[in-house]
Amino acid sequence: MSSPELGAKIGPNGTSFAVRAPKARAVWLCLFDGEVERRIAMSRDGAIWRTEVPGAGEDTRYGYRAEGEPPHDVSKLLVDPYATALDQPFVYDPRLAERGVDTAALVPKAVVSASTEAAFAPPVFRHGGLIYEVNVRGFTMRHPDVPEHQRGTIAALAHPAVIAHLTKLGVDAVELMPVVAWIDERHLGQHGLANAWGYNPVVPMALDPRFAPGGVAELRETVAALRTHGIGVILDLVFNHTGESDEVGPTLSLRGLDEAAYARGSDGTLINDAGTGNTLDFAQAAVRELTLATMRHFVAACGVDGFRFDLATVMARGPGFSPDAPIFAEIAADPLLADRVLVAEPWDIGPGGYQLGAFPSDWLEWNDRFRDDVRRFWRGDGSNGALATRLAGSSDIFGDHATRSVNFVAAHDGFTLADTVAHAERHNHANGENNRDGHAHEVSWNNGAEGACDDASVTERRHADQRALLATLFASRGTIMLTAGDEFGRSQAGNNNAYAQDNALTWLDWCGRDRQLEDFVAELAHQRRTASALFDPAIRHDAVWRWLDGGEMTQGDWDGSAGFEMQVGDLVVRVDRSARSVSISGARYGGNE
């Protein structure tokens, strides 16, 4: 296990620095005063290199250089993997990947910061609630009530107008898409594009200065403000890869310090289970400790409720997936982390990478089968049986004891809700990859391509489909997730992989939003809160299923697609496909109005 003293720690006489570089021949701490660099040789302590600098305190800017066999390259200034603050964002430059080219002027410097702790409290969010997925930058870049200097930042989430919107929707937790420092993929610059999602991180604890100019304090204060309104914060973390990419990618941090952090095949080539050029190796104790340290940092310093893990299957690989992977037990045994909300995206692109339902019993999991089965039902090629199973908690996936499903009908990745019912095919040409990127066979449809009398009827049919999808989501048992903007009809013009569109395509249009749809979602949220059976994760075996005419359904009746009625105790959910409506305990939502 790596030393818990890694990173920069302020003491009574100065700051101690410790970094892991097990195969380096020599390591230097590099201190910066403006552009002037001072190098201090570090002492080896096993795999760890250490030094203490008297008089160094808060705001000291630093990096490391390591000498040894390739990929060690002393010309590369390396960012501390345990850094908690940076002086500027990462900016891609081809010289970052060129051996022998000094990069001190090209990479951010880590900034020594004093340890701070938030008031420790149990999570606000509980299973069964509404998670609201937020792209921090795109969420408020066009919000007219947020001051211009604050738009696109974490602090903007605490603005009264934003909180009013969240409370109107009954949001129980905001899930922030990655907010730690990332670097653009190297091909984006030539197309004039920039990463809009942040799923290409370099160091896991340092907030990106573009999102948090106020540093850790900005996130801590925003978390506190949201908690006063009963809204928790879940951070989306990326531990499947880093922005150093493949063999010809930039050398920024781990590659130049501890390349064993990246998984390799028997022939020495990088494993690419994340589809991004490299994969972190969770068989290595040092990788798991960096992960745990990151989680502890955001709980202790910011008070977050929990974490969503991107391509989480990677975390349980060594190299094959195991439901008994060490990281699960280590999180569960940690007193700071044991009660946090843990959400897995339960797949990656590696062999056996789809592991929906295989994570620990206290983890929630994104359920893409809910998304696809609900979409197919309303598209017209799904079945009563598949929809009923998803509404009832997906016992076929999570067993017959309790559901751990995070139900959603759209997410950041894929078509928006509005685009799902308006586009049968992706339209990703703006991404510069000849429309080859993104999911080629997403469950979607163009409601209006045939049989529409006029533009008004096309619009209404699409609105009816959106309402049906949303009502089904809010009528489902388990935790539910709504992506910001889908409650008021956000569109990306059919782009189902808009990760590179940091522009008006992905920035929410608050002035042009569909307020009727927004009010519809708010009413759904209110109705859901009155139906306690929807929050209860226990799989109910006493459910009664009926045809729409009231007749009780039998086991052989599930192949149809007209709809059905489900009764669980006092809760009655009625789904009518021809009417495009869903009723929750008598309250009808949607329909061909």
TIMAR-863596 format. One line per field, with one value per residue (C-alpha): residue number from 1; residue in three letters; x, y, z. Coordinates in pm, whole numbers. Layout:
lumza: [NUM;...]
fifi: [ALA;...]
u: [X;...]
v: [Y;...]
w: [Z;...]
***
This chain:
lumza: [1;2;3;4;5;6;7;8;9;10;11;12;13;14;15;16;17;18;19;20;21;22;23;24;25;26;27;28;29;30;31;32;33;34;35;36;37;38;39;40;41;42;43;44;45;46;47;48;49;50;51;52;53;54;55;56;57;58;59;60;61;62;63;64;65;66;67;68;69;70;71;72;73;74;75;76;77;78;79;80;81;82;83;84;85;86;87;88;89;90;91;92;93;94;95;96;97;98;99;100;101;102;103;104;105;106;107;108;109;110;111;112;113;114;115;116;117;118;119;120;121;122;123;124;125;126;127;128;129;130;131;132;133;134;135;136;137;138;139;140;141;142;143;144;145;146;147;148;149;150;151;152;153;154;155;156;157;158;159;160;161;162;163;164;165;166;167;168;169;170;171;172;173;174;175;176;177;178;179;180;181;182;183;184;185;186;187;188;189;190;191;192;193;194;195;196;197;198;199;200;201;202;203;204;205;206;207;208;209;210;211;212;213;214;215;216;217;218;219;220;221;222;223;224;225;226;227;228;229;230;231;232;233;234;235;236;237;238;239;240;241;242;243;244;245;246;247;248;249;250;251;252;253;254;255;256;257;258;259;260;261;262;263;264;265;266;267;268;269;270;271;272;273;274;275;276;277;278;279;280;281;282;283;284;285;286;287;288;289;290;291;292;293;294;295;296;297;298;299;300;301;302;303;304;305;306;307;308;309;310;311;312;313;314;315;316;317;318;319;320;321;322;323;324;325;326;327;328;329;330;331;332;333;334;335;336;337;338;339;340;341;342;343;344;345;346;347;348;349;350;351;352;353;354;355;356;357;358;359;360;361;362;363;364;365;366;367;368;369;370;371;372;373;374;375;376;377;378;379;380;381;382;383;384;385;386;387;388;389;390;391;392;393;394;395;396;397;398;399;400;401;402;403;404;405;406;407;408;409;410;411;412;413;414;415;416;417;418;419;420;421;422;423;424;425;426;427;428;429;430;431;432;433;434;435;436;437;438;439;440;441;442;443;444;445;446;447;448;449;450;451;452;453;454;455;456;457;458;459;460;461;462;463;464;465;466;467;468;469;470;471;472;473;474;475;476;477;478;479;480;481;482;483;484;485;486;487;488;489;490;491;492;493;494;495;496;497;498;499;500;501;502;503;504;505;506;507;508;509;510;511;512;513;514;515;516;517;518;519;520;521;522;523;524;525;526;527;528;529;530;531;532;533;534;535;536;537;538;539;540;541;542;543;544;545;546;547;548;549;550;551;552;553;554;555;556;557;558;559;560;561;562;563;564;565;566;567;568;569;570;571;572;573;574;575;576;577;578;579;580;581;582;583;584;585;586;587;588;589;590;591;592;593]
fifi: [MET;SER;SER;PRO;GLU;LEU;GLY;ALA;LYS;ILE;GLY;PRO;ASN;GLY;THR;SER;PHE;ALA;VAL;ARG;ALA;PRO;LYS;ALA;ARG;ALA;VAL;TRP;LEU;CYS;LEU;PHE;ASP;GLY;GLU;VAL;GLU;ARG;ARG;ILE;ALA;MET;SER;ARG;ASP;GLY;ALA;ILE;TRP;ARG;THR;GLU;VAL;PRO;GLY;ALA;GLY;GLU;ASP;THR;ARG;TYR;GLY;TYR;ARG;ALA;GLU;GLY;GLU;PRO;PRO;HIS;ASP;VAL;SER;LYS;LEU;LEU;VAL;ASP;PRO;TYR;ALA;THR;ALA;LEU;ASP;GLN;PRO;PHE;VAL;TYR;ASP;PRO;ARG;LEU;ALA;GLU;ARG;GLY;VAL;ASP;THR;ALA;ALA;LEU;VAL;PRO;LYS;ALA;VAL;VAL;SER;ALA;SER;THR;GLU;ALA;ALA;PHE;ALA;PRO;PRO;VAL;PHE;ARG;HIS;GLY;GLY;LEU;ILE;TYR;GLU;VAL;ASN;VAL;ARG;GLY;PHE;THR;MET;ARG;HIS;PRO;ASP;VAL;PRO;GLU;HIS;GLN;ARG;GLY;THR;ILE;ALA;ALA;LEU;ALA;HIS;PRO;ALA;VAL;ILE;ALA;HIS;LEU;THR;LYS;LEU;GLY;VAL;ASP;ALA;VAL;GLU;LEU;MET;PRO;VAL;VAL;ALA;TRP;ILE;ASP;GLU;ARG;HIS;LEU;GLY;GLN;HIS;GLY;LEU;ALA;ASN;ALA;TRP;GLY;TYR;ASN;PRO;VAL;VAL;PRO;MET;ALA;LEU;ASP;PRO;ARG;PHE;ALA;PRO;GLY;GLY;VAL;ALA;GLU;LEU;ARG;GLU;THR;VAL;ALA;ALA;LEU;ARG;THR;HIS;GLY;ILE;GLY;VAL;ILE;LEU;ASP;LEU;VAL;PHE;ASN;HIS;THR;GLY;GLU;SER;ASP;GLU;VAL;GLY;PRO;THR;LEU;SER;LEU;ARG;GLY;LEU;ASP;GLU;ALA;ALA;TYR;ALA;ARG;GLY;SER;ASP;GLY;THR;LEU;ILE;ASN;ASP;ALA;GLY;THR;GLY;ASN;THR;LEU;ASP;PHE;ALA;GLN;ALA;ALA;VAL;ARG;GLU;LEU;THR;LEU;ALA;THR;MET;ARG;HIS;PHE;VAL;ALA;ALA;CYS;GLY;VAL;ASP;GLY;PHE;ARG;PHE;ASP;LEU;ALA;THR;VAL;MET;ALA;ARG;GLY;PRO;GLY;PHE;SER;PRO;ASP;ALA;PRO;ILE;PHE;ALA;GLU;ILE;ALA;ALA;ASP;PRO;LEU;LEU;ALA;ASP;ARG;VAL;LEU;VAL;ALA;GLU;PRO;TRP;ASP;ILE;GLY;PRO;GLY;GLY;TYR;GLN;LEU;GLY;ALA;PHE;PRO;SER;ASP;TRP;LEU;GLU;TRP;ASN;ASP;ARG;PHE;ARG;ASP;ASP;VAL;ARG;ARG;PHE;TRP;ARG;GLY;ASP;GLY;SER;ASN;GLY;ALA;LEU;ALA;THR;ARG;LEU;ALA;GLY;SER;SER;ASP;ILE;PHE;GLY;ASP;HIS;ALA;THR;ARG;SER;VAL;ASN;PHE;VAL;ALA;ALA;HIS;ASP;GLY;PHE;THR;LEU;ALA;ASP;THR;VAL;ALA;HIS;ALA;GLU;ARG;HIS;ASN;HIS;ALA;ASN;GLY;GLU;ASN;ASN;ARG;ASP;GLY;HIS;ALA;HIS;GLU;VAL;SER;TRP;ASN;ASN;GLY;ALA;GLU;GLY;ALA;CYS;ASP;ASP;ALA;SER;VAL;THR;GLU;ARG;ARG;HIS;ALA;ASP;GLN;ARG;ALA;LEU;LEU;ALA;THR;LEU;PHE;ALA;SER;ARG;GLY;THR;ILE;MET;LEU;THR;ALA;GLY;ASP;GLU;PHE;GLY;ARG;SER;GLN;ALA;GLY;ASN;ASN;ASN;ALA;TYR;ALA;GLN;ASP;ASN;ALA;LEU;THR;TRP;LEU;ASP;TRP;CYS;GLY;ARG;ASP;ARG;GLN;LEU;GLU;ASP;PHE;VAL;ALA;GLU;LEU;ALA;HIS;GLN;ARG;ARG;THR;ALA;SER;ALA;LEU;PHE;ASP;PRO;ALA;ILE;ARG;HIS;ASP;ALA;VAL;TRP;ARG;TRP;LEU;ASP;GLY;GLY;GLU;MET;THR;GLN;GLY;ASP;TRP;ASP;GLY;SER;ALA;GLY;PHE;GLU;MET;GLN;VAL;GLY;ASP;LEU;VAL;VAL;ARG;VAL;ASP;ARG;SER;ALA;ARG;SER;VAL;SER;ILE;SER;GLY;ALA;ARG;TYR;GLY;GLY;ASN;GLU]
u: [0;131;226;-59;192;212;167;263;197;243;415;528;860;778;634;723;694;660;602;599;851;966;1186;1342;1717;1674;1383;1390;1134;1102;992;878;899;736;915;1232;1277;1478;1551;1597;1724;1492;1588;1469;1259;1177;936;880;1099;1096;1224;1129;1161;1187;987;775;407;70;67;412;412;589;634;868;1129;1235;1541;1570;1498;1223;952;1132;1239;1401;1298;932;790;549;237;201;-69;-172;-199;-513;-477;-325;-231;-387;-572;-402;-366;-267;56;238;562;418;475;817;1105;1380;1165;1135;772;800;634;355;209;28;216;74;-1;65;-261;-345;-566;-924;-1222;-1592;-1841;-1873;-2231;-2413;-2528;-2843;-2928;-3100;-3167;-3491;-3446;-3395;-3040;-2992;-2691;-2515;-2246;-2118;-1993;-2279;-2543;-2510;-2311;-2636;-2831;-2960;-2990;-2638;-2378;-2163;-1838;-1986;-2134;-1988;-1850;-1928;-2026;-2307;-2486;-2547;-2711;-3069;-3215;-3044;-3146;-3505;-3502;-3361;-3617;-3899;-3798;-3765;-3397;-3244;-2883;-2692;-2440;-2160;-1990;-1609;-1481;-1116;-839;-844;-669;-820;-775;-492;-704;-953;-739;-695;-1075;-1112;-1290;-1252;-1357;-1692;-1737;-1409;-1376;-1003;-850;-483;-476;-779;-794;-725;-1036;-1008;-942;-1196;-1471;-1353;-1155;-1216;-1054;-1163;-1344;-1574;-1687;-1718;-1935;-2153;-2206;-2303;-2547;-2719;-2738;-2934;-3205;-3187;-2986;-2680;-2377;-2239;-1910;-1855;-1498;-1288;-1050;-1046;-777;-591;-535;-184;-349;-154;219;238;34;165;385;220;221;196;364;683;669;508;418;320;-3;-111;-218;-13;-58;190;358;410;150;-95;-433;-713;-1026;-1140;-1115;-897;-545;-465;-628;-535;-431;-640;-437;-175;-217;-81;-364;-625;-469;-475;-844;-922;-721;-918;-1250;-1140;-1026;-1361;-1556;-1333;-1261;-1593;-1858;-1986;-2251;-2087;-1943;-2039;-1760;-1717;-1656;-1644;-1573;-1207;-1190;-1257;-1018;-695;-703;-1039;-1346;-1412;-1706;-1464;-1206;-1003;-1122;-1476;-1368;-1126;-1398;-1639;-1379;-1290;-1466;-1492;-1631;-1840;-2168;-2120;-2345;-2161;-2286;-2128;-2141;-2114;-1938;-1621;-1517;-1274;-1337;-1634;-1675;-2055;-2118;-2462;-2586;-2245;-2139;-2164;-2504;-2462;-2372;-2621;-2576;-2668;-2929;-2906;-3153;-3417;-3337;-3353;-3660;-3859;-3760;-3852;-4194;-4282;-4120;-4358;-4129;-4105;-4319;-4537;-4315;-3990;-4142;-4312;-3984;-3807;-4086;-4088;-3714;-3538;-3533;-3394;-3075;-3054;-3222;-3547;-3441;-3380;-3325;-3005;-3111;-3049;-3325;-3283;-3416;-3134;-2792;-2503;-2380;-2624;-2924;-3095;-3453;-3588;-3348;-3442;-3788;-3672;-3371;-3346;-2976;-2688;-2574;-2220;-2044;-1949;-1720;-1472;-1481;-1697;-2000;-1825;-1818;-2100;-2346;-2449;-2752;-2908;-3277;-3443;-3693;-3811;-4171;-4300;-4114;-4429;-4799;-4770;-5017;-4823;-4541;-4774;-4875;-4512;-4424;-4714;-4634;-4276;-4393;-4627;-4340;-4122;-4400;-4454;-4085;-4060;-4375;-4248;-3921;-4092;-4330;-4048;-3925;-3565;-3344;-3409;-3181;-3264;-3000;-3010;-3214;-3415;-3692;-3734;-3656;-3281;-3156;-2813;-2943;-2907;-2547;-2531;-2165;-2130;-1823;-1625;-1889;-1806;-2039;-2406;-2484;-2438;-2490;-2845;-3078;-3258;-3441;-3578;-3675;-4010;-4170;-4479;-4261;-4068;-4391;-4497;-4177;-4223;-4571;-4434;-4175;-4443;-4658;-4361;-4288;-4640;-4589;-4364;-4366;-4158;-3878;-3876;-3590;-3739;-3858;-4228;-4365;-4725;-4769;-5096;-5087;-5395;-5492;-5606;-5969;-5921;-5876;-5592;-5291;-5139;-4782;-4847;-4985;-4661;-4577;-4822;-4741;-5071;-4997;-5097;-5168;-4940;-5062;-4819;-5004;-5175;-4966;-5127;-4928;-5116;-4935;-5141;-4933;-5207;-5294;-4923;-5003;-4890;-5104;-4968;-5236;-5506;-5314;-5271;-4959;-4892;-5127;-5224;-5361]
v: [0;345;583;799;1087;1127;1478;1809;1842;2169;2127;2365;2446;2416;2165;1799;1654;1286;1123;764;682;321;281;627;669;1022;1259;1636;1861;2171;2491;2790;3161;3307;3130;3073;2706;2574;2200;2010;1650;1412;1111;758;573;249;338;685;994;1260;1602;1880;2248;2482;2800;2669;2720;2778;2884;2738;2623;2299;1998;1699;1570;1204;1047;685;442;543;654;857;1184;1447;1719;1666;1860;1621;1713;1555;1283;1385;1757;1921;2251;2372;2721;2684;2433;2176;2279;2020;2084;1831;1908;1738;1408;1485;1323;1564;1877;2071;2124;2349;2632;2407;2226;2357;2375;2211;2455;2372;2405;2376;2084;2182;1978;2023;1953;1575;1465;1164;1182;1378;1156;821;540;593;966;1180;1232;1530;1491;1823;1937;2217;2445;2399;2421;2794;2941;3086;3134;3494;3519;3401;3682;3660;3616;3318;3131;2790;2747;2528;2837;2907;2595;2776;3076;3126;3095;2760;2628;2738;2531;2226;2244;2290;1958;1782;1703;1493;1506;1674;1448;1668;1546;1551;1869;1774;1897;1736;1780;1788;1482;1553;1542;1809;2117;2062;2073;2383;2179;2140;1876;1975;1683;1647;1268;1293;1375;1397;1430;1313;1552;1894;2082;2233;2608;2686;2524;2628;2952;2954;2612;2354;2621;2688;2326;2302;2616;2502;2160;2331;2565;2278;2069;2344;2276;1899;1847;1624;1630;1325;1364;1179;1043;891;621;405;602;933;1200;1069;842;584;538;861;1065;1342;1280;1477;1286;910;819;991;879;536;384;58;240;168;-187;-367;-688;-975;-822;-493;-291;-72;-230;-9;-128;234;310;613;477;353;183;223;-105;-169;-479;-229;-124;221;282;179;403;703;630;601;914;1107;996;1077;1422;1515;1380;1536;1867;1922;1705;1538;1267;1018;926;797;598;621;283;131;-223;-116;-69;-438;-571;-746;-794;-977;-843;-981;-895;-960;-707;-550;-194;-280;-410;-120;138;-47;-63;307;504;817;632;343;539;734;687;474;456;241;277;-102;-151;-88;-196;-467;-845;-929;-561;-552;-622;-478;-634;-766;-486;-505;-501;-148;3;159;87;274;54;98;-187;32;308;79;-125;189;351;40;22;376;340;50;-252;-334;-556;-533;-788;-601;-271;-427;-582;-247;-56;-306;-277;-507;-818;-1014;-810;-730;-1037;-1077;-903;-533;-318;-117;26;384;423;676;738;969;1071;1294;1015;954;1139;1395;1311;1548;1414;1053;1106;1323;1139;781;824;1020;1350;1389;1551;1854;1628;1600;1219;1180;1080;759;838;783;495;385;183;382;313;624;728;1017;1061;1266;1130;961;1028;1379;1632;1944;2074;2123;1758;1647;1869;1741;1377;1433;1616;1326;1081;1291;1310;934;862;1103;975;618;720;888;593;339;172;245;551;770;1003;1303;1482;1860;2023;1716;1852;2143;1988;2047;1942;1878;1868;1491;1480;1179;1219;1591;1557;1793;2064;2323;2575;2664;2311;2178;2493;2491;2746;2880;3154;2920;2634;2456;2575;2357;2046;2175;2218;1869;1724;1922;1775;1426;1481;1593;1290;1055;1192;1095;735;580;241;388;475;139;-68;-401;-619;-680;-1023;-927;-707;-751;-709;-630;-560;-209;-332;-456;-825;-994;-1082;-1430;-1537;-1585;-1237;-1043;-1045;-771;-402;-224;-155;-280;-185;-262;-249;-268;-203;134;226;178;250;234;243;298;298;401;702;777;813;689;716;708;625;786;1092;1074;1211;1264;1148;1264;1590]
w: [0;-85;189;324;332;-45;-179;-21;353;541;876;1153;982;614;367;317;-32;-118;-455;-576;-852;-793;-1103;-1121;-1066;-938;-866;-819;-657;-876;-703;-909;-836;-1143;-1429;-1226;-1137;-841;-831;-506;-513;-328;-114;-190;67;-111;-392;-243;-286;-13;80;319;234;535;493;206;277;115;-250;-318;-683;-764;-990;-1024;-1266;-1278;-1441;-1549;-1828;-2075;-2033;-1763;-1924;-1706;-1953;-1861;-1569;-1394;-1200;-856;-879;-526;-607;-470;-657;-985;-1095;-1443;-1662;-1884;-2249;-2507;-2699;-2922;-2737;-2429;-2607;-2759;-2575;-2472;-2499;-2175;-2073;-1767;-1957;-2085;-1784;-1476;-1148;-839;-556;-192;-1;366;466;541;647;595;870;846;804;664;302;227;-67;-15;-258;-448;-494;-803;-928;-1159;-1390;-1451;-1693;-1471;-1747;-1993;-1721;-1650;-1942;-2082;-1759;-1760;-1380;-1300;-1303;-1612;-1418;-1234;-1529;-1598;-1247;-950;-750;-997;-870;-542;-709;-581;-932;-982;-643;-711;-1030;-851;-571;-822;-980;-645;-703;-424;-550;-829;-1000;-1131;-1445;-1399;-1235;-1187;-1416;-1760;-2094;-2442;-2660;-2903;-3219;-3107;-3157;-3530;-3564;-3348;-3080;-2704;-2454;-2304;-2064;-1874;-1906;-1977;-1635;-1549;-1168;-971;-674;-828;-938;-1283;-1239;-1512;-1304;-960;-962;-586;-545;-291;-88;-385;-399;-21;-1;-290;-130;196;21;-160;156;330;71;113;-207;-200;-430;-612;-801;-1127;-1104;-1381;-1257;-1567;-1755;-1757;-2023;-2093;-2352;-2557;-2625;-2827;-2580;-2354;-2050;-1771;-1443;-1383;-1714;-1604;-1241;-1206;-1539;-1367;-1282;-1640;-1727;-1992;-2182;-2184;-2489;-2305;-2494;-2310;-2238;-2368;-2185;-2156;-2529;-2458;-2504;-2155;-1857;-1492;-1329;-1018;-945;-824;-459;-543;-790;-537;-270;-504;-566;-196;-115;-377;-235;120;6;-145;153;419;247;67;235;-83;-56;-284;-619;-962;-1130;-1505;-1677;-1330;-1451;-1485;-1107;-1052;-1314;-1240;-1540;-1552;-1372;-1024;-799;-509;-630;-345;-413;-302;40;86;27;257;536;521;799;580;279;409;419;94;-209;-469;-828;-1098;-1472;-1490;-1821;-2020;-2370;-2259;-2264;-2041;-1977;-1941;-1571;-1500;-1175;-1064;-830;-447;-284;-149;-487;-728;-1098;-1414;-1585;-1961;-2009;-1843;-2093;-2394;-2293;-2207;-2535;-2734;-2571;-2668;-3011;-3070;-3089;-2719;-2499;-2191;-2019;-2066;-1954;-1652;-1538;-1560;-1383;-1098;-1025;-1276;-1057;-1352;-1311;-940;-792;-604;-281;-356;-661;-705;-1037;-1144;-1400;-1679;-2029;-2143;-2013;-2114;-2341;-2627;-2763;-2544;-2452;-2720;-2983;-2896;-3045;-3336;-3484;-3600;-3677;-3521;-3669;-3533;-3830;-3619;-3412;-3700;-3719;-4031;-3822;-3710;-3338;-3091;-3070;-3419;-3310;-3030;-2962;-3104;-3367;-3582;-3479;-3765;-4064;-4189;-4153;-4016;-4152;-4060;-3847;-3551;-3548;-3570;-3275;-3068;-3141;-3029;-2718;-2639;-2669;-2438;-2181;-2200;-2149;-1856;-1690;-1717;-1556;-1261;-1219;-1191;-874;-779;-800;-1104;-1296;-1515;-1720;-1684;-1958;-2055;-1835;-2076;-2414;-2465;-2809;-2954;-3313;-3321;-3199;-2968;-2869;-2802;-2579;-2806;-2833;-2569;-2729;-2766;-2887;-2533;-2325;-2190;-2347;-2041;-2228;-2495;-2268;-2289;-1968;-2012;-2022;-1722;-1526;-1634;-1486;-1165;-1126;-1191;-919;-676;-753;-714;-367;-256;-372;-108;-281;-564;-319;-144;-296;-183;-469;-410;-491;-417;-722;-913;-1292;-1496;-1853;-1930;-1922;-1564;-1635;-1446;-1660;-1665;-1732;-2100;-2154;-2156;-2525;-2616;-2623;-2555;-2191;-1847;-1490;-1193;-834;-542;-216;-253;-559;-900;-1217;-1546;-1883;-2200;-2518;-2760;-2541;-2480;-2111;-1770;-1457;-1101;-845;-1056;-1170;-1548;-1717;-2084;-2350;-2696;-2566]
***
